[in-house]
Amino acid sequence: MSHFSRLKTRFVEKEYLLKALTDLGYTYEEGELTIEGFNGRQTPVDIRISIPVSYDIGLRKKGDHYEIVADWFGVRGIKPKDFENSLAQRYAYHAARDQMERQGFNLVEETQDNGQIRLVLRRAA
């Protein structure tokens, strides 16, 4: 029998989270929503990520951060840790770029190699 699992994250900014989901090609909805699991069980979420031919994945605000919620037994083609890691990388990318731009830096170059992202930023004197 499956059940809903929660993965605690360090995601606090909804803006970066939504940008990361878009980057990864996920379709999502926001609001007072639910996701469904085994035997029709449902749980509330704030963001529902639609996964074709699968149970959906949810993100729920818990205190000052978001947690990932899903019945992973029915989520097809995505492993929990892989999902969390790829989302965390894109989240960090947007958080870093935003913070650097707020400090007056401009993006000069961006490269990706072996799953790593390298940003070159400059600040005008």
MODELLER restraints for C-alpha pairs under 7 A, 6 or more apart:
rsr = mdl.restraints
at = mdl.atoms
rsr.add(forms.Gaussian(group=physical.xy_distance, feature=features.Distance(at['CA:2:A'], at['CA:38:A']), mean=6.12, stdev=0.5))
rsr.add(forms.Gaussian(group=physical.xy_distance, feature=features.Distance(at['CA:2:A'], at['CA:71:A']), mean=6.58, stdev=0.5))
rsr.add(forms.Gaussian(group=physical.xy_distance, feature=features.Distance(at['CA:2:A'], at['CA:73:A']), mean=5.97, stdev=0.5))
rsr.add(forms.Gaussian(group=physical.xy_distance, feature=features.Distance(at['CA:3:A'], at['CA:38:A']), mean=6.90, stdev=0.5))
rsr.add(forms.Gaussian(group=physical.xy_distance, feature=features.Distance(at['CA:3:A'], at['CA:71:A']), mean=5.40, stdev=0.5))
rsr.add(forms.Gaussian(group=physical.xy_distance, feature=features.Distance(at['CA:4:A'], at['CA:69:A']), mean=6.47, stdev=0.5))
rsr.add(forms.Gaussian(group=physical.xy_distance, feature=features.Distance(at['CA:4:A'], at['CA:70:A']), mean=5.19, stdev=0.5))
rsr.add(forms.Gaussian(group=physical.xy_distance, feature=features.Distance(at['CA:4:A'], at['CA:71:A']), mean=4.31, stdev=0.5))
rsr.add(forms.Gaussian(group=physical.xy_distance, feature=features.Distance(at['CA:5:A'], at['CA:69:A']), mean=5.66, stdev=0.5))
rsr.add(forms.Gaussian(group=physical.xy_distance, feature=features.Distance(at['CA:5:A'], at['CA:70:A']), mean=5.59, stdev=0.5))
rsr.add(forms.Gaussian(group=physical.xy_distance, feature=features.Distance(at['CA:5:A'], at['CA:71:A']), mean=6.08, stdev=0.5))
rsr.add(forms.Gaussian(group=physical.xy_distance, feature=features.Distance(at['CA:6:A'], at['CA:67:A']), mean=6.28, stdev=0.5))
rsr.add(forms.Gaussian(group=physical.xy_distance, feature=features.Distance(at['CA:6:A'], at['CA:68:A']), mean=5.54, stdev=0.5))
rsr.add(forms.Gaussian(group=physical.xy_distance, feature=features.Distance(at['CA:6:A'], at['CA:69:A']), mean=4.64, stdev=0.5))
rsr.add(forms.Gaussian(group=physical.xy_distance, feature=features.Distance(at['CA:6:A'], at['CA:70:A']), mean=6.91, stdev=0.5))
rsr.add(forms.Gaussian(group=physical.xy_distance, feature=features.Distance(at['CA:7:A'], at['CA:67:A']), mean=5.47, stdev=0.5))
rsr.add(forms.Gaussian(group=physical.xy_distance, feature=features.Distance(at['CA:7:A'], at['CA:68:A']), mean=4.97, stdev=0.5))
rsr.add(forms.Gaussian(group=physical.xy_distance, feature=features.Distance(at['CA:7:A'], at['CA:69:A']), mean=6.55, stdev=0.5))
rsr.add(forms.Gaussian(group=physical.xy_distance, feature=features.Distance(at['CA:8:A'], at['CA:67:A']), mean=4.69, stdev=0.5))
rsr.add(forms.Gaussian(group=physical.xy_distance, feature=features.Distance(at['CA:8:A'], at['CA:68:A']), mean=6.62, stdev=0.5))
rsr.add(forms.Gaussian(group=physical.xy_distance, feature=features.Distance(at['CA:9:A'], at['CA:65:A']), mean=6.82, stdev=0.5))
rsr.add(forms.Gaussian(group=physical.xy_distance, feature=features.Distance(at['CA:9:A'], at['CA:66:A']), mean=6.15, stdev=0.5))
rsr.add(forms.Gaussian(group=physical.xy_distance, feature=features.Distance(at['CA:9:A'], at['CA:67:A']), mean=5.48, stdev=0.5))
rsr.add(forms.Gaussian(group=physical.xy_distance, feature=features.Distance(at['CA:10:A'], at['CA:65:A']), mean=6.04, stdev=0.5))
rsr.add(forms.Gaussian(group=physical.xy_distance, feature=features.Distance(at['CA:11:A'], at['CA:17:A']), mean=6.98, stdev=0.5))
rsr.add(forms.Gaussian(group=physical.xy_distance, feature=features.Distance(at['CA:11:A'], at['CA:65:A']), mean=5.39, stdev=0.5))
rsr.add(forms.Gaussian(group=physical.xy_distance, feature=features.Distance(at['CA:11:A'], at['CA:66:A']), mean=5.52, stdev=0.5))
rsr.add(forms.Gaussian(group=physical.xy_distance, feature=features.Distance(at['CA:12:A'], at['CA:64:A']), mean=6.08, stdev=0.5))
rsr.add(forms.Gaussian(group=physical.xy_distance, feature=features.Distance(at['CA:12:A'], at['CA:65:A']), mean=4.38, stdev=0.5))
rsr.add(forms.Gaussian(group=physical.xy_distance, feature=features.Distance(at['CA:12:A'], at['CA:66:A']), mean=6.19, stdev=0.5))
rsr.add(forms.Gaussian(group=physical.xy_distance, feature=features.Distance(at['CA:16:A'], at['CA:91:A']), mean=5.38, stdev=0.5))
rsr.add(forms.Gaussian(group=physical.xy_distance, feature=features.Distance(at['CA:16:A'], at['CA:94:A']), mean=5.69, stdev=0.5))
rsr.add(forms.Gaussian(group=physical.xy_distance, feature=features.Distance(at['CA:16:A'], at['CA:95:A']), mean=6.27, stdev=0.5))
rsr.add(forms.Gaussian(group=physical.xy_distance, feature=features.Distance(at['CA:17:A'], at['CA:91:A']), mean=5.67, stdev=0.5))
rsr.add(forms.Gaussian(group=physical.xy_distance, feature=features.Distance(at['CA:20:A'], at['CA:87:A']), mean=6.06, stdev=0.5))
rsr.add(forms.Gaussian(group=physical.xy_distance, feature=features.Distance(at['CA:20:A'], at['CA:90:A']), mean=4.83, stdev=0.5))
rsr.add(forms.Gaussian(group=physical.xy_distance, feature=features.Distance(at['CA:20:A'], at['CA:91:A']), mean=5.23, stdev=0.5))
rsr.add(forms.Gaussian(group=physical.xy_distance, feature=features.Distance(at['CA:21:A'], at['CA:87:A']), mean=6.87, stdev=0.5))
rsr.add(forms.Gaussian(group=physical.xy_distance, feature=features.Distance(at['CA:26:A'], at['CA:49:A']), mean=6.53, stdev=0.5))
rsr.add(forms.Gaussian(group=physical.xy_distance, feature=features.Distance(at['CA:27:A'], at['CA:49:A']), mean=5.80, stdev=0.5))
rsr.add(forms.Gaussian(group=physical.xy_distance, feature=features.Distance(at['CA:27:A'], at['CA:50:A']), mean=5.64, stdev=0.5))
rsr.add(forms.Gaussian(group=physical.xy_distance, feature=features.Distance(at['CA:28:A'], at['CA:47:A']), mean=6.57, stdev=0.5))
rsr.add(forms.Gaussian(group=physical.xy_distance, feature=features.Distance(at['CA:28:A'], at['CA:48:A']), mean=5.37, stdev=0.5))
rsr.add(forms.Gaussian(group=physical.xy_distance, feature=features.Distance(at['CA:28:A'], at['CA:49:A']), mean=4.32, stdev=0.5))
rsr.add(forms.Gaussian(group=physical.xy_distance, feature=features.Distance(at['CA:28:A'], at['CA:50:A']), mean=5.93, stdev=0.5))
rsr.add(forms.Gaussian(group=physical.xy_distance, feature=features.Distance(at['CA:29:A'], at['CA:47:A']), mean=5.61, stdev=0.5))
rsr.add(forms.Gaussian(group=physical.xy_distance, feature=features.Distance(at['CA:29:A'], at['CA:48:A']), mean=5.27, stdev=0.5))
rsr.add(forms.Gaussian(group=physical.xy_distance, feature=features.Distance(at['CA:29:A'], at['CA:49:A']), mean=6.70, stdev=0.5))
rsr.add(forms.Gaussian(group=physical.xy_distance, feature=features.Distance(at['CA:30:A'], at['CA:46:A']), mean=5.80, stdev=0.5))
rsr.add(forms.Gaussian(group=physical.xy_distance, feature=features.Distance(at['CA:30:A'], at['CA:47:A']), mean=4.60, stdev=0.5))
rsr.add(forms.Gaussian(group=physical.xy_distance, feature=features.Distance(at['CA:30:A'], at['CA:48:A']), mean=6.57, stdev=0.5))
rsr.add(forms.Gaussian(group=physical.xy_distance, feature=features.Distance(at['CA:31:A'], at['CA:46:A']), mean=5.27, stdev=0.5))
rsr.add(forms.Gaussian(group=physical.xy_distance, feature=features.Distance(at['CA:31:A'], at['CA:47:A']), mean=6.50, stdev=0.5))
rsr.add(forms.Gaussian(group=physical.xy_distance, feature=features.Distance(at['CA:32:A'], at['CA:45:A']), mean=6.53, stdev=0.5))
rsr.add(forms.Gaussian(group=physical.xy_distance, feature=features.Distance(at['CA:32:A'], at['CA:46:A']), mean=5.55, stdev=0.5))
rsr.add(forms.Gaussian(group=physical.xy_distance, feature=features.Distance(at['CA:33:A'], at['CA:44:A']), mean=5.72, stdev=0.5))
rsr.add(forms.Gaussian(group=physical.xy_distance, feature=features.Distance(at['CA:33:A'], at['CA:45:A']), mean=5.32, stdev=0.5))
rsr.add(forms.Gaussian(group=physical.xy_distance, feature=features.Distance(at['CA:33:A'], at['CA:46:A']), mean=6.00, stdev=0.5))
rsr.add(forms.Gaussian(group=physical.xy_distance, feature=features.Distance(at['CA:33:A'], at['CA:48:A']), mean=6.89, stdev=0.5))
rsr.add(forms.Gaussian(group=physical.xy_distance, feature=features.Distance(at['CA:34:A'], at['CA:42:A']), mean=6.05, stdev=0.5))
rsr.add(forms.Gaussian(group=physical.xy_distance, feature=features.Distance(at['CA:34:A'], at['CA:43:A']), mean=5.28, stdev=0.5))
rsr.add(forms.Gaussian(group=physical.xy_distance, feature=features.Distance(at['CA:34:A'], at['CA:44:A']), mean=4.23, stdev=0.5))
rsr.add(forms.Gaussian(group=physical.xy_distance, feature=features.Distance(at['CA:34:A'], at['CA:45:A']), mean=5.32, stdev=0.5))
rsr.add(forms.Gaussian(group=physical.xy_distance, feature=features.Distance(at['CA:35:A'], at['CA:42:A']), mean=5.50, stdev=0.5))
rsr.add(forms.Gaussian(group=physical.xy_distance, feature=features.Distance(at['CA:35:A'], at['CA:43:A']), mean=5.68, stdev=0.5))
rsr.add(forms.Gaussian(group=physical.xy_distance, feature=features.Distance(at['CA:35:A'], at['CA:44:A']), mean=6.58, stdev=0.5))
rsr.add(forms.Gaussian(group=physical.xy_distance, feature=features.Distance(at['CA:35:A'], at['CA:45:A']), mean=6.91, stdev=0.5))
rsr.add(forms.Gaussian(group=physical.xy_distance, feature=features.Distance(at['CA:35:A'], at['CA:48:A']), mean=6.82, stdev=0.5))
rsr.add(forms.Gaussian(group=physical.xy_distance, feature=features.Distance(at['CA:35:A'], at['CA:56:A']), mean=6.00, stdev=0.5))
rsr.add(forms.Gaussian(group=physical.xy_distance, feature=features.Distance(at['CA:35:A'], at['CA:57:A']), mean=6.99, stdev=0.5))
rsr.add(forms.Gaussian(group=physical.xy_distance, feature=features.Distance(at['CA:35:A'], at['CA:58:A']), mean=6.55, stdev=0.5))
rsr.add(forms.Gaussian(group=physical.xy_distance, feature=features.Distance(at['CA:36:A'], at['CA:42:A']), mean=4.44, stdev=0.5))
rsr.add(forms.Gaussian(group=physical.xy_distance, feature=features.Distance(at['CA:36:A'], at['CA:43:A']), mean=6.76, stdev=0.5))
rsr.add(forms.Gaussian(group=physical.xy_distance, feature=features.Distance(at['CA:36:A'], at['CA:55:A']), mean=6.49, stdev=0.5))
rsr.add(forms.Gaussian(group=physical.xy_distance, feature=features.Distance(at['CA:37:A'], at['CA:55:A']), mean=6.33, stdev=0.5))
rsr.add(forms.Gaussian(group=physical.xy_distance, feature=features.Distance(at['CA:37:A'], at['CA:71:A']), mean=5.34, stdev=0.5))
rsr.add(forms.Gaussian(group=physical.xy_distance, feature=features.Distance(at['CA:45:A'], at['CA:58:A']), mean=5.55, stdev=0.5))
rsr.add(forms.Gaussian(group=physical.xy_distance, feature=features.Distance(at['CA:45:A'], at['CA:59:A']), mean=5.69, stdev=0.5))
rsr.add(forms.Gaussian(group=physical.xy_distance, feature=features.Distance(at['CA:45:A'], at['CA:60:A']), mean=4.69, stdev=0.5))
rsr.add(forms.Gaussian(group=physical.xy_distance, feature=features.Distance(at['CA:46:A'], at['CA:59:A']), mean=5.88, stdev=0.5))
rsr.add(forms.Gaussian(group=physical.xy_distance, feature=features.Distance(at['CA:46:A'], at['CA:60:A']), mean=4.99, stdev=0.5))
rsr.add(forms.Gaussian(group=physical.xy_distance, feature=features.Distance(at['CA:46:A'], at['CA:61:A']), mean=6.71, stdev=0.5))
rsr.add(forms.Gaussian(group=physical.xy_distance, feature=features.Distance(at['CA:47:A'], at['CA:58:A']), mean=5.55, stdev=0.5))
rsr.add(forms.Gaussian(group=physical.xy_distance, feature=features.Distance(at['CA:47:A'], at['CA:59:A']), mean=5.02, stdev=0.5))
rsr.add(forms.Gaussian(group=physical.xy_distance, feature=features.Distance(at['CA:47:A'], at['CA:60:A']), mean=6.66, stdev=0.5))
rsr.add(forms.Gaussian(group=physical.xy_distance, feature=features.Distance(at['CA:48:A'], at['CA:56:A']), mean=6.71, stdev=0.5))
rsr.add(forms.Gaussian(group=physical.xy_distance, feature=features.Distance(at['CA:48:A'], at['CA:57:A']), mean=6.04, stdev=0.5))
rsr.add(forms.Gaussian(group=physical.xy_distance, feature=features.Distance(at['CA:48:A'], at['CA:58:A']), mean=4.58, stdev=0.5))
rsr.add(forms.Gaussian(group=physical.xy_distance, feature=features.Distance(at['CA:48:A'], at['CA:59:A']), mean=6.58, stdev=0.5))
rsr.add(forms.Gaussian(group=physical.xy_distance, feature=features.Distance(at['CA:49:A'], at['CA:56:A']), mean=5.70, stdev=0.5))
rsr.add(forms.Gaussian(group=physical.xy_distance, feature=features.Distance(at['CA:49:A'], at['CA:57:A']), mean=5.12, stdev=0.5))
rsr.add(forms.Gaussian(group=physical.xy_distance, feature=features.Distance(at['CA:49:A'], at['CA:58:A']), mean=5.89, stdev=0.5))
rsr.add(forms.Gaussian(group=physical.xy_distance, feature=features.Distance(at['CA:50:A'], at['CA:56:A']), mean=5.08, stdev=0.5))
rsr.add(forms.Gaussian(group=physical.xy_distance, feature=features.Distance(at['CA:50:A'], at['CA:57:A']), mean=6.84, stdev=0.5))
rsr.add(forms.Gaussian(group=physical.xy_distance, feature=features.Distance(at['CA:54:A'], at['CA:74:A']), mean=5.95, stdev=0.5))
rsr.add(forms.Gaussian(group=physical.xy_distance, feature=features.Distance(at['CA:54:A'], at['CA:75:A']), mean=5.02, stdev=0.5))
rsr.add(forms.Gaussian(group=physical.xy_distance, feature=features.Distance(at['CA:54:A'], at['CA:76:A']), mean=5.37, stdev=0.5))
rsr.add(forms.Gaussian(group=physical.xy_distance, feature=features.Distance(at['CA:55:A'], at['CA:74:A']), mean=5.35, stdev=0.5))
rsr.add(forms.Gaussian(group=physical.xy_distance, feature=features.Distance(at['CA:55:A'], at['CA:75:A']), mean=4.97, stdev=0.5))
rsr.add(forms.Gaussian(group=physical.xy_distance, feature=features.Distance(at['CA:56:A'], at['CA:70:A']), mean=6.86, stdev=0.5))
rsr.add(forms.Gaussian(group=physical.xy_distance, feature=features.Distance(at['CA:56:A'], at['CA:75:A']), mean=6.81, stdev=0.5))
rsr.add(forms.Gaussian(group=physical.xy_distance, feature=features.Distance(at['CA:57:A'], at['CA:69:A']), mean=6.08, stdev=0.5))
rsr.add(forms.Gaussian(group=physical.xy_distance, feature=features.Distance(at['CA:57:A'], at['CA:70:A']), mean=4.91, stdev=0.5))
rsr.add(forms.Gaussian(group=physical.xy_distance, feature=features.Distance(at['CA:58:A'], at['CA:68:A']), mean=5.84, stdev=0.5))
rsr.add(forms.Gaussian(group=physical.xy_distance, feature=features.Distance(at['CA:58:A'], at['CA:69:A']), mean=4.94, stdev=0.5))
rsr.add(forms.Gaussian(group=physical.xy_distance, feature=features.Distance(at['CA:58:A'], at['CA:70:A']), mean=6.14, stdev=0.5))
rsr.add(forms.Gaussian(group=physical.xy_distance, feature=features.Distance(at['CA:59:A'], at['CA:66:A']), mean=6.11, stdev=0.5))
rsr.add(forms.Gaussian(group=physical.xy_distance, feature=features.Distance(at['CA:59:A'], at['CA:67:A']), mean=5.56, stdev=0.5))
rsr.add(forms.Gaussian(group=physical.xy_distance, feature=features.Distance(at['CA:59:A'], at['CA:68:A']), mean=4.73, stdev=0.5))
rsr.add(forms.Gaussian(group=physical.xy_distance, feature=features.Distance(at['CA:59:A'], at['CA:69:A']), mean=5.90, stdev=0.5))
rsr.add(forms.Gaussian(group=physical.xy_distance, feature=features.Distance(at['CA:60:A'], at['CA:66:A']), mean=5.31, stdev=0.5))
rsr.add(forms.Gaussian(group=physical.xy_distance, feature=features.Distance(at['CA:60:A'], at['CA:67:A']), mean=5.38, stdev=0.5))
rsr.add(forms.Gaussian(group=physical.xy_distance, feature=features.Distance(at['CA:60:A'], at['CA:68:A']), mean=6.62, stdev=0.5))
rsr.add(forms.Gaussian(group=physical.xy_distance, feature=features.Distance(at['CA:61:A'], at['CA:67:A']), mean=6.46, stdev=0.5))
rsr.add(forms.Gaussian(group=physical.xy_distance, feature=features.Distance(at['CA:104:A'], at['CA:123:A']), mean=5.78, stdev=0.5))
rsr.add(forms.Gaussian(group=physical.xy_distance, feature=features.Distance(at['CA:105:A'], at['CA:121:A']), mean=5.80, stdev=0.5))
rsr.add(forms.Gaussian(group=physical.xy_distance, feature=features.Distance(at['CA:105:A'], at['CA:122:A']), mean=5.12, stdev=0.5))
rsr.add(forms.Gaussian(group=physical.xy_distance, feature=features.Distance(at['CA:105:A'], at['CA:123:A']), mean=4.30, stdev=0.5))
rsr.add(forms.Gaussian(group=physical.xy_distance, feature=features.Distance(at['CA:106:A'], at['CA:121:A']), mean=5.31, stdev=0.5))
rsr.add(forms.Gaussian(group=physical.xy_distance, feature=features.Distance(at['CA:106:A'], at['CA:122:A']), mean=5.33, stdev=0.5))
rsr.add(forms.Gaussian(group=physical.xy_distance, feature=features.Distance(at['CA:106:A'], at['CA:123:A']), mean=6.15, stdev=0.5))
rsr.add(forms.Gaussian(group=physical.xy_distance, feature=features.Distance(at['CA:107:A'], at['CA:120:A']), mean=6.09, stdev=0.5))
rsr.add(forms.Gaussian(group=physical.xy_distance, feature=features.Distance(at['CA:107:A'], at['CA:121:A']), mean=4.52, stdev=0.5))
rsr.add(forms.Gaussian(group=physical.xy_distance, feature=features.Distance(at['CA:107:A'], at['CA:122:A']), mean=6.66, stdev=0.5))
rsr.add(forms.Gaussian(group=physical.xy_distance, feature=features.Distance(at['CA:108:A'], at['CA:120:A']), mean=5.46, stdev=0.5))
rsr.add(forms.Gaussian(group=physical.xy_distance, feature=features.Distance(at['CA:108:A'], at['CA:121:A']), mean=5.33, stdev=0.5))
rsr.add(forms.Gaussian(group=physical.xy_distance, feature=features.Distance(at['CA:108:A'], at['CA:122:A']), mean=6.70, stdev=0.5))
rsr.add(forms.Gaussian(group=physical.xy_distance, feature=features.Distance(at['CA:109:A'], at['CA:119:A']), mean=5.89, stdev=0.5))
rsr.add(forms.Gaussian(group=physical.xy_distance, feature=features.Distance(at['CA:109:A'], at['CA:120:A']), mean=4.97, stdev=0.5))
rsr.add(forms.Gaussian(group=physical.xy_distance, feature=features.Distance(at['CA:110:A'], at['CA:118:A']), mean=5.66, stdev=0.5))
rsr.add(forms.Gaussian(group=physical.xy_distance, feature=features.Distance(at['CA:110:A'], at['CA:119:A']), mean=4.66, stdev=0.5))
rsr.add(forms.Gaussian(group=physical.xy_distance, feature=features.Distance(at['CA:110:A'], at['CA:120:A']), mean=6.31, stdev=0.5))
rsr.add(forms.Gaussian(group=physical.xy_distance, feature=features.Distance(at['CA:111:A'], at['CA:117:A']), mean=5.84, stdev=0.5))
rsr.add(forms.Gaussian(group=physical.xy_distance, feature=features.Distance(at['CA:111:A'], at['CA:118:A']), mean=5.20, stdev=0.5))
rsr.add(forms.Gaussian(group=physical.xy_distance, feature=features.Distance(at['CA:111:A'], at['CA:119:A']), mean=6.72, stdev=0.5))
rsr.add(forms.Gaussian(group=physical.xy_distance, feature=features.Distance(at['CA:112:A'], at['CA:118:A']), mean=6.20, stdev=0.5))
